[in-house]
Amino acid sequence: MAKSPKIQYVCSECGASYPKWAGQCADCGAWNSLQEQLPKAASAGGRFAGYAGDSPEAQIRRLSEVSAASAPRTRTGLSELDRVLGGGMVLGSVTLIGGDPGIGKSTLLIQAMALLASQMPALYVSGEESAEQISLRARRLGLQGEHLQLLTETCVERIIALAQRHQPKVLVLDSIQTFYTEALQSAPGSVAQVRESAARLVRFAKQTGTSLFLVGHVTKEGALAGPRVLEHMVDTVLYFEGESGSQFRLVRAIKNRFGAVNELGVFAMTDKGLREVSNPSAIFLSRHEQLVAGSAVLVTREGTRPLLVEVQALVDQSPLGNPRRVALGLEQNRLSMLLAVMHRHGGVGMFDQDVFINVVGGVRVTEPAADLSVLLAILSSFRDRPLPKELVTFGEIGLAGEVRPVPNGQDRLREAAKHGFQRAIVPQANAPKKPIAGLEVIAVRRIGEAIEAV
């Protein structure tokens, strides 16, 4: 009988290896840093065990000799998911989807798999739910499951053996923290199990050309649980986000080898599952019946899509010696910088005021194009004077008080005109060369000019 591979324990801090587990690493002194790992025994030909037959012998080629044909894509049936994936699913790709518990990861994948199953063989493997639970969810969502195959299994070796027999083109594993490999003795969900299980599944997907979707849990900080190397092993990393009290869900790409990483997909959670939102600007704008102070409309951009979102500000007298600066959906350090710029170049100081900033709808705005909207919303709340109702703004604020241009200014202005806005305050460099029907564009160079314009 062949001997089973000997287990070794490697320190995650310094890389030292030991034949037995210990509470402290003898080399670096780190506590609880030894992780179980399988040694890779090299064969006589120099190949590592477990990788034999993965690919033919490697050859050196010139870059000009390599075919530049783009990878063929398959539509999942959900246009918002296709947008985030870069135009569709690539055969042989590995996608990792992370999100909070109950956010809708399983619902999204069961809907996509039910649509894909009518085009190609699809297999849904669950390590957390029984087949009856998945069937009840599919019936509640009104999905047609005649072609979708289900499997409840947690052993990676048995899953791969069944997949090789049935040869699915799409494979979903929900979730990676519940699966284990028999080569390791540690419990499912440990760092070693997650890493080794994912490595075997990724190898199977690349060898057979199967599209693989992995569901991952997240930590309290919102990062994917498990080893960081898991994000480097896959082709695409998607985060499923959403406020607990909101029905809207956002799918954001953090890594994508087959497309852009700044795309955003928007869904609405209903009693029939996730529904696509084709016009997200309509849900992120809360049209007030009366003019209110502290509200400004920003034209931001997520990937190839311009979005209109509402930025709300609340400025109030602070009873504390250190006034609070709170930003939801924006970077807090940038808020402090903008307040300093407004005092230095706008003549408005808020040393004794609490400043709260919120982006409506749970959207996270990371680009500096929101600077001008944030400052005008703060000033509107501070003076208790509402901004004009049909006004949109965008622009980056420099430390010298200048209003700097942002990319794709023309697309932003056309999106604002499409939603009925009549005035726009933009940087001078973003002023359109040709007038836009129904939109008055006010171009400014300095922050003082923007304050005077409103």
RODO-2510 file (C-alpha; in nm, 4 decimals, decimal comma):
residues 454
     n   res          X          Y          Z
     1     m     0,0000     0,0000     0,0000
     2     a     0,1182     0,3513    -0,0773
     3     k     0,2129     0,5580     0,2224
     4     s    -0,0010     0,8613     0,2964
     5     p     0,1842     1,1932     0,2667
     6     k     0,3414     1,3140     0,5853
     7     i     0,1841     1,6262     0,7347
     8     q     0,4062     1,9195     0,8265
     9     y     0,3300     2,2426     1,0068
    10     v     0,4531     2,5726     0,8687
    11     c     0,4728     2,9022     1,0569
    12     s     0,2625     3,1682     0,8838
    13     e     0,4946     3,4420     1,0152
    14     c     0,8446     3,3214     0,9271
    15     g     0,7881     3,0059     0,7157
    16     a     0,9682     2,7625     0,9451
    17     s     0,8406     2,4024     0,9199
    18     y     0,7964     2,1435     1,1987
    19     p     0,6889     1,7780     1,2010
    20     k     0,4476     1,8364     1,4932
    21     w     0,2192     2,1173     1,5977
    22     a     0,3301     2,3483     1,8790
    23     g     0,1758     2,6540     2,0370
    24     q     0,4789     2,8741     1,9707
    25     c     0,7203     2,8926     1,6776
    26     a     1,0732     2,8223     1,8011
    27     d     1,2306     3,0429     1,5295
    28     c     1,0343     3,3698     1,5491
    29     g     0,8477     3,3228     1,8781
    30     a     0,4991     3,3807     1,7276
    31     w     0,2096     3,2155     1,9094
    32     n    -0,0533     2,9980     1,7333
    33     s     0,1059     3,0560     1,3929
    34     l     0,1707     2,6929     1,2886
    35     q    -0,0634     2,5832     1,0092
    36     e    -0,1096     2,2336     0,8717
    37     q     0,0279     2,1851     0,5213
    38     l     0,0956     1,9027     0,2783
    39     p     0,4576     1,8746     0,1614
    40     k     0,5076     1,8778    -0,2163
    41     a     0,7306     1,5850    -0,3008
    42     a     0,9256     1,6322    -0,6211
    43     s     0,9524     1,3441    -0,8662
    44     a     1,2613     1,2406    -1,0571
    45     g     1,1679     1,4714    -1,3435
    46     g     1,1461     1,7701    -1,1152
    47     r     0,7654     1,7907    -1,1277
    48     f     0,5720     1,8371    -0,8064
    49     a     0,3395     1,5617    -0,6931
    50     g    -0,0204     1,6313    -0,7817
    51     y     0,0647     1,8381    -1,0871
    52     a     0,1628     1,5612    -1,3264
    53     g    -0,0321     1,5858    -1,6476
    54     d    -0,1635     1,9354    -1,5719
    55     s    -0,0331     2,0698    -1,9007
    56     p     0,2013     1,9669    -2,1816
    57     e     0,5680     2,0519    -2,1637
    58     a     0,6135     2,4278    -2,1478
    59     q     0,7716     2,6017    -2,4459
    60     i     0,9080     2,9527    -2,4904
    61     r     0,7239     3,1584    -2,7530
    62     r     0,7431     3,5134    -2,8779
    63     l     0,4696     3,7505    -2,7661
    64     s     0,3770     3,8225    -3,1294
    65     e     0,3181     3,4500    -3,1900
    66     v     0,0546     3,4213    -2,9170
    67     s    -0,3041     3,4486    -3,0385
    68     a    -0,4711     3,7634    -2,9076
    69     a    -0,8255     3,6354    -2,9571
    70     s    -1,0482     3,7297    -2,6658
    71     a    -1,1916     3,4549    -2,4480
    72     p    -1,5466     3,3583    -2,5511
    73     r    -1,8100     3,4606    -2,2988
    74     t    -2,1398     3,3068    -2,1985
    75     r    -2,4278     3,5221    -2,0795
    76     t    -2,5594     3,4223    -1,7376
    77     g    -2,9057     3,5660    -1,8044
    78     l    -2,8569     3,8398    -1,5411
    79     s    -2,7309     4,1495    -1,7216
    80     e    -2,6115     4,3203    -1,4015
    81     l    -2,4002     4,0171    -1,3104
    82     d    -2,2648     4,0006    -1,6661
    83     r    -2,1664     4,3674    -1,6399
    84     v    -1,9581     4,3041    -1,3272
    85     l    -1,7994     3,9905    -1,4767
    86     g    -1,6822     4,1938    -1,7755
    87     g    -1,9472     4,0980    -2,0299
    88     g    -2,0281     3,7425    -1,9313
    89     m    -1,8843     3,4216    -1,7902
    90     v    -1,5567     3,2848    -1,9301
    91     l    -1,5274     2,9059    -1,9498
    92     g    -1,2518     2,7803    -1,7209
    93     s    -1,2622     3,0891    -1,5000
    94     v    -1,2829     3,0808    -1,1193
    95     t    -1,4989     3,3428    -0,9451
    96     l    -1,5084     3,4039    -0,5713
    97     i    -1,8207     3,5762    -0,4311
    98     g    -1,8096     3,7148    -0,0774
    99     g    -2,0685     3,8898     0,1357
   100     d    -2,2371     3,9079     0,4747
   101     p    -2,4581     3,6172     0,5860
   102     g    -2,8095     3,6470     0,4450
   103     i    -2,7162     3,9168     0,1932
   104     g    -2,8337     3,7014    -0,1013
   105     k    -2,5259     3,5196    -0,2365
   106     s    -2,7005     3,1835    -0,2642
   107     t    -3,0117     3,3479    -0,4106
   108     l    -2,8060     3,5204    -0,6804
   109     l    -2,6237     3,2027    -0,7777
   110     i    -2,9306     2,9767    -0,7800
   111     q    -3,1050     3,2265    -1,0106
   112     a    -2,8035     3,2445    -1,2424
   113     m    -2,7594     2,8653    -1,2417
   114     a    -3,1260     2,8044    -1,3211
   115     l    -3,0887     3,0259    -1,6291
   116     l    -2,7548     2,8731    -1,7332
   117     a    -2,8778     2,5159    -1,6912
   118     s    -3,1001     2,5540    -1,9979
   119     q    -2,7896     2,6325    -2,2081
   120     m    -2,5254     2,3946    -2,0664
   121     p    -2,4816     2,1286    -1,7935
   122     a    -2,4739     2,2963    -1,4512
   123     l    -2,4091     2,1527    -1,1051
   124     y    -2,4869     2,3273    -0,7739
   125     v    -2,2937     2,1809    -0,4770
   126     s    -2,4006     2,2876    -0,1287
   127     g    -2,2137     2,2128     0,1897
   128     e    -2,4454     2,4140     0,4147
   129     e    -2,7990     2,3336     0,2979
   130     s    -2,9803     2,0142     0,2085
   131     a    -3,1229     1,9472    -0,1367
   132     e    -3,4734     1,9944     0,0047
   133     q    -3,3880     2,3435     0,1296
   134     i    -3,2463     2,4432    -0,2072
   135     s    -3,5525     2,3021    -0,3820
   136     l    -3,7854     2,5005    -0,1533
   137     r    -3,5953     2,8204    -0,2278
   138     a    -3,6094     2,7565    -0,6026
   139     r    -3,9850     2,6997    -0,5881
   140     r    -4,0358     3,0121    -0,3803
   141     l    -3,8433     3,2114    -0,6405
   142     g    -4,0421     3,0550    -0,9236
   143     l    -3,7361     2,9031    -1,0950
   144     q    -3,7449     2,6248    -1,3505
   145     g    -3,5113     2,3532    -1,2238
   146     e    -3,5602     2,0710    -1,4732
   147     h    -3,2018     2,0939    -1,6011
   148     l    -3,0188     2,2059    -1,2846
   149     q    -2,8361     1,9299    -1,0958
   150     l    -2,7916     1,9405    -0,7161
   151     l    -2,5347     1,7766    -0,4892
   152     t    -2,4940     1,7931    -0,1113
   153     e    -2,1360     1,6946    -0,0343
   154     t    -1,8409     1,8428     0,1551
   155     c    -1,5495     1,6194     0,0489
   156     v    -1,3528     1,7785    -0,2353
   157     e    -1,2247     1,4452    -0,3708
   158     r    -1,5760     1,3040    -0,4057
   159     i    -1,7043     1,6258    -0,5623
   160     i    -1,4279     1,6213    -0,8256
   161     a    -1,4902     1,2516    -0,8986
   162     l    -1,8625     1,3133    -0,9546
   163     a    -1,7906     1,6232    -1,1642
   164     q    -1,5516     1,4271    -1,3855
   165     r    -1,8249     1,1683    -1,4406
   166     h    -2,1090     1,4127    -1,5228
   167     q    -1,8868     1,6831    -1,6838
   168     p    -2,0743     2,0042    -1,5941
   169     k    -1,9730     2,3254    -1,7697
   170     v    -2,0657     2,5404    -1,4666
   171     l    -1,9977     2,4406    -1,1066
   172     v    -2,1027     2,6280    -0,7904
   173     l    -1,9670     2,5456    -0,4426
   174     d    -2,1510     2,7041    -0,1512
   175     s    -1,9479     2,7727     0,0550
   176     i    -1,5734     2,7102     0,0416
   177     q    -1,5414     2,7198     0,4243
   178     t    -1,7549     2,4040     0,4583
   179     f    -1,5506     2,1811     0,2259
   180     y    -1,2503     1,9693     0,3195
   181     t    -0,9896     1,7484     0,1600
   182     e    -0,9044     1,4054     0,2971
   183     a    -0,5338     1,4785     0,2602
   184     l    -0,5449     1,7043     0,5688
   185     q    -0,6572     1,6227     0,9202
   186     s    -0,7674     1,9707     1,0290
   187     a    -1,1317     2,0708     1,0547
   188     p    -1,3215     2,2271     0,7609
   189     g    -1,2897     2,6046     0,7570
   190     s    -0,9309     2,6131     0,8807
   191     v    -0,6722     2,8057     0,6835
   192     a    -0,5017     2,4909     0,5559
   193     q    -0,8291     2,3245     0,4506
   194     v    -0,9601     2,6320     0,2681
   195     r    -0,6317     2,6832     0,0840
   196     e    -0,5813     2,3187    -0,0176
   197     s    -0,9471     2,2636    -0,1112
   198     a    -0,9509     2,5758    -0,3264
   199     a    -0,6229     2,4765    -0,4928
   200     r    -0,7610     2,1362    -0,5966
   201     l    -1,0853     2,2862    -0,7251
   202     v    -0,9046     2,5570    -0,9223
   203     r    -0,6769     2,2943    -1,0757
   204     f    -0,9815     2,0890    -1,1785
   205     a    -1,1503     2,3949    -1,3341
   206     k    -0,8427     2,4881    -1,5378
   207     q    -0,7871     2,1317    -1,6607
   208     t    -1,1456     2,0694    -1,7702
   209     g    -1,2528     2,4215    -1,8761
   210     t    -1,5298     2,4287    -1,6150
   211     s    -1,6500     2,7675    -1,4919
   212     l    -1,6268     2,7604    -1,1125
   213     f    -1,8101     2,9841    -0,8640
   214     l    -1,6962     2,9771    -0,4998
   215     v    -1,8976     3,1377    -0,2192
   216     g    -1,6897     3,2785     0,0668
   217     h    -1,7782     3,4045     0,4121
   218     v    -1,6621     3,7459     0,5317
   219     t    -1,5189     3,8598     0,8638
   220     k    -1,6558     4,1330     1,0902
   221     e    -1,4334     4,3825     0,9094
   222     g    -1,5969     4,2905     0,5780
   223     a    -1,2946     4,1071     0,4301
   224     l    -1,3101     3,7548     0,2931
   225     a    -1,2527     3,4988     0,5667
   226     g    -0,9693     3,2515     0,5278
   227     p    -0,6203     3,2942     0,3819
   228     r    -0,5404     3,6007     0,1755
   229     v    -0,3859     3,3714    -0,0852
   230     l    -0,7391     3,2590    -0,1768
   231     e    -0,7965     3,5896    -0,3595
   232     h    -0,4753     3,5393    -0,5588
   233     m    -0,5725     3,1874    -0,6692
   234     v    -0,9002     3,2884    -0,8380
   235     d    -0,9610     3,4945    -1,1515
   236     t    -1,2415     3,7179    -1,0219
   237     v    -1,3362     3,8406    -0,6746
   238     l    -1,6854     3,9871    -0,6286
   239     y    -1,8267     4,1457    -0,3144
   240     f    -2,2003     4,1407    -0,2487
   241     e    -2,2938     4,4469    -0,0446
   242     g    -2,6080     4,6023     0,0966
   243     e    -2,7498     4,7810     0,3976
   244     s    -2,9379     4,5627     0,6454
   245     g    -3,2559     4,7714     0,6204
   246     s    -3,2423     4,8335     0,2460
   247     q    -3,3776     4,6152    -0,0318
   248     f    -3,1013     4,7136    -0,2739
   249     r    -2,7895     4,4996    -0,3222
   250     l    -2,4665     4,5998    -0,4938
   251     v    -2,2233     4,3605    -0,6615
   252     r    -1,8747     4,5093    -0,6922
   253     a    -1,5682     4,3561    -0,8602
   254     i    -1,2478     4,3782    -0,6543
   255     k    -1,0369     4,1706    -0,8934
   256     n    -1,1114     4,0624    -1,2496
   257     r    -0,8630     3,9098    -1,4931
   258     f    -1,1203     3,9196    -1,7738
   259     g    -1,2628     4,2706    -1,7336
   260     a    -1,2632     4,5998    -1,5451
   261     v    -1,2632     4,6063    -1,1656
   262     n    -1,4645     4,9258    -1,1237
   263     e    -1,7985     4,7988    -1,2543
   264     l    -2,1059     4,7928    -1,0320
   265     g    -2,4166     4,5751    -1,0541
   266     v    -2,7380     4,6795    -0,8788
   267     f    -3,0133     4,4417    -0,7674
   268     a    -3,3315     4,4798    -0,5636
   269     m    -3,4319     4,2029    -0,3217
   270     t    -3,7988     4,1070    -0,3632
   271     d    -4,0185     3,8168    -0,2563
   272     k    -3,9382     3,6568    -0,5946
   273     g    -3,5629     3,6866    -0,5517
   274     l    -3,3171     3,9416    -0,6865
   275     r    -3,4475     4,1765    -0,9539
   276     e    -3,2108     4,3720    -1,1771
   277     v    -3,2125     4,7531    -1,1556
   278     s    -3,1371     4,8899    -1,5006
   279     n    -3,1583     5,2579    -1,3972
   280     p    -2,9881     5,2852    -1,0558
   281     s    -2,9841     5,6665    -1,0623
   282     a    -3,3597     5,6632    -1,0032
   283     i    -3,3240     5,4742    -0,6738
   284     f    -3,0260     5,6680    -0,5387
   285     l    -3,2037     6,0038    -0,5827
   286     s    -3,4611     6,0845    -0,3161
   287     r    -3,6598     6,3657    -0,4724
   288     h    -3,7753     6,5859    -0,1863
   289     e    -4,1172     6,7464    -0,2116
   290     q    -3,9741     7,0646    -0,0611
   291     l    -3,6279     7,2146    -0,0834
   292     v    -3,4106     7,1026     0,2076
   293     a    -3,0748     7,2344     0,3219
   294     g    -2,7712     7,0089     0,3132
   295     s    -2,8607     6,8070     0,0021
   296     a    -2,6569     6,8053    -0,3203
   297     v    -2,6761     6,5793    -0,6262
   298     l    -2,3492     6,4285    -0,7480
   299     v    -2,2798     6,2669    -1,0852
   300     t    -2,0333     5,9906    -1,0039
   301     r    -1,9087     5,7103    -1,2249
   302     e    -1,8880     5,3369    -1,1598
   303     g    -1,6975     5,1681    -1,4400
   304     t    -1,8667     5,2592    -1,7678
   305     r    -2,1889     5,3759    -1,6008
   306     p    -2,2532     5,7323    -1,4742
   307     l    -2,4677     5,7419    -1,1586
   308     l    -2,6601     6,0242    -0,9955
   309     v    -2,6474     5,9981    -0,6165
   310     e    -2,7554     6,2329    -0,3405
   311     v    -2,4963     6,3594    -0,0922
   312     q    -2,6464     6,4738     0,2382
   313     a    -2,4708     6,6879     0,4972
   314     l    -2,5679     6,7873     0,8507
   315     v    -2,3757     7,0611     1,0317
   316     d    -2,4669     7,1230     1,3949
   317     q    -2,3225     7,3061     1,6945
   318     s    -2,0887     7,0701     1,8797
   319     p    -2,1026     7,0395     2,2594
   320     l    -1,7639     6,8649     2,2570
   321     g    -1,4176     7,0099     2,2635
   322     n    -1,3315     6,7950     1,9622
   323     p    -1,6084     6,8281     1,6980
   324     r    -1,7040     6,5055     1,5256
   325     r    -1,6355     6,4331     1,1591
   326     v    -1,8447     6,1381     1,0360
   327     a    -1,8538     6,0221     0,6720
   328     l    -2,0687     5,7328     0,5455
   329     g    -1,9916     5,6289     0,1888
   330     l    -1,6943     5,8662     0,1664
   331     e    -1,3401     5,8691     0,3027
   332     q    -1,3300     6,0402     0,6404
   333     n    -0,9777     6,1779     0,5996
   334     r    -1,0832     6,3480     0,2774
   335     l    -1,3709     6,5149     0,4628
   336     s    -1,1254     6,6709     0,7103
   337     m    -0,9086     6,7911     0,4221
   338     l    -1,2063     6,9489     0,2420
   339     l    -1,3107     7,1353     0,5572
   340     a    -0,9587     7,2779     0,5862
   341     v    -0,9645     7,3857     0,2199
   342     m    -1,3027     7,5545     0,2649
   343     h    -1,1730     7,7496     0,5650
   344     r    -0,8481     7,8525     0,3968
   345     h    -0,9814     7,9401     0,0498
   346     g    -1,3550     7,9825     0,1084
   347     g    -1,3451     8,1791     0,4310
   348     v    -1,5846     7,9445     0,6155
   349     g    -1,4553     7,7791     0,9340
   350     m    -1,6277     7,4985     1,1249
   351     f    -1,4051     7,4531     1,4269
   352     d    -1,7001     7,4248     1,6685
   353     q    -1,9391     7,2334     1,4399
   354     d    -2,0130     6,8617     1,4094
   355     v    -2,0134     6,7592     1,0411
   356     f    -2,1943     6,4469     0,9207
   357     i    -2,1844     6,3286     0,5562
   358     n    -2,3929     6,0475     0,4061
   359     v    -2,4318     5,9099     0,0535
   360     v    -2,7921     5,7982     0,0047
   361     g    -2,8573     5,4346    -0,0856
   362     g    -2,5455     5,2817     0,0699
   363     v    -2,3235     5,3677    -0,2286
   364     r    -1,9507     5,4041    -0,1633
   365     v    -1,7962     5,6903    -0,3587
   366     t    -1,4191     5,6578    -0,3835
   367     e    -1,3380     5,9013    -0,6632
   368     p    -1,2418     6,2658    -0,5861
   369     a    -1,5155     6,3950    -0,8189
   370     a    -1,7425     6,4115    -0,5118
   371     d    -1,5391     6,6921    -0,3498
   372     l    -1,7390     6,9829    -0,4918
   373     s    -2,0753     6,8240    -0,4065
   374     v    -1,9621     6,7515    -0,0504
   375     l    -1,8466     7,1095     0,0078
   376     l    -2,1652     7,2629    -0,1326
   377     a    -2,3829     7,0270     0,0741
   378     i    -2,1879     7,1190     0,3906
   379     l    -2,2156     7,4898     0,3166
   380     s    -2,5890     7,4538     0,2450
   381     s    -2,6493     7,2880     0,5824
   382     f    -2,4245     7,5347     0,7663
   383     r    -2,6054     7,8387     0,6221
   384     d    -2,9454     7,6606     0,6293
   385     r    -3,0025     7,7616     0,2678
   386     p    -3,1148     7,4879     0,0238
   387     l    -2,9399     7,4447    -0,3081
   388     p    -3,1475     7,4805    -0,6275
   389     k    -3,3619     7,1720    -0,6902
   390     e    -3,2471     7,0995    -1,0465
   391     l    -2,8731     7,1419    -0,9786
   392     v    -2,5999     6,8780    -1,0166
   393     t    -2,2292     6,9143    -0,9417
   394     f    -1,9032     6,7283    -0,9717
   395     g    -1,5366     6,8229    -0,9500
   396     e    -1,2179     6,7580    -0,7560
   397     i    -1,0938     7,0172    -0,5060
   398     g    -0,7192     7,0786    -0,4779
   399     l    -0,5361     7,1980    -0,1677
   400     a    -0,4775     7,5336    -0,3367
   401     g    -0,8534     7,5871    -0,3711
   402     e    -0,8717     7,5079    -0,7423
   403     v    -1,1512     7,2993    -0,8964
   404     r    -0,9794     7,0269    -1,0970
   405     p    -1,1345     6,8316    -1,3895
   406     v    -1,2526     6,4712    -1,3647
   407     p    -1,2669     6,1986    -1,6335
   408     n    -1,5693     6,1511    -1,8628
   409     g    -1,7250     6,4894    -1,7925
   410     q    -1,9397     6,4818    -2,1074
   411     d    -2,0990     6,1477    -2,0141
   412     r    -2,1820     6,2797    -1,6674
   413     l    -2,3507     6,5895    -1,8084
   414     r    -2,5558     6,3869    -2,0576
   415     e    -2,6730     6,1574    -1,7758
   416     a    -2,7805     6,4618    -1,5714
   417     a    -2,9706     6,6110    -1,8669
   418     k    -3,1432     6,2759    -1,9272
   419     h    -3,2867     6,2857    -1,5727
   420     g    -3,4233     6,6391    -1,6113
   421     f    -3,1596     6,8488    -1,4350
   422     q    -3,1289     7,2009    -1,5690
   423     r    -2,8120     7,3436    -1,4102
   424     a    -2,4653     7,1968    -1,3524
   425     i    -2,1591     7,3376    -1,1759
   426     v    -1,8507     7,1707    -1,3198
   427     p    -1,4745     7,2386    -1,3488
   428     q    -1,3688     7,4735    -1,6255
   429     a    -1,1857     7,1959    -1,8101
   430     n    -1,5025     6,9820    -1,8153
   431     a    -1,7171     7,2497    -1,9809
   432     p    -1,8758     7,1053    -2,2982
   433     k    -1,7638     7,2441    -2,6329
   434     k    -2,1189     7,2147    -2,7672
   435     p    -2,4252     7,3136    -2,5626
   436     i    -2,6304     7,0296    -2,4113
   437     a    -3,0024     7,0700    -2,4705
   438     g    -3,1918     7,1716    -2,1575
   439     l    -2,8796     7,1996    -1,9365
   440     e    -2,7110     7,5221    -1,8266
   441     v    -2,3458     7,4523    -1,7473
   442     i    -2,1598     7,6835    -1,5068
   443     a    -1,7825     7,6300    -1,5322
   444     v    -1,5693     7,7349    -1,2329
   445     r    -1,1968     7,7469    -1,1670
   446     r    -1,1837     7,8172    -0,7915
   447     i    -1,3896     7,7141    -0,4931
   448     g    -1,4913     8,0765    -0,4376
   449     e    -1,6530     8,0875    -0,7819
   450     a    -1,8555     7,7744    -0,7022
   451     i    -1,9815     7,9275    -0,3771
   452     e    -2,0823     8,2451    -0,5580
   453     a    -2,2631     8,0445    -0,8302
   454     v    -2,5064     7,8962    -0,5759
***
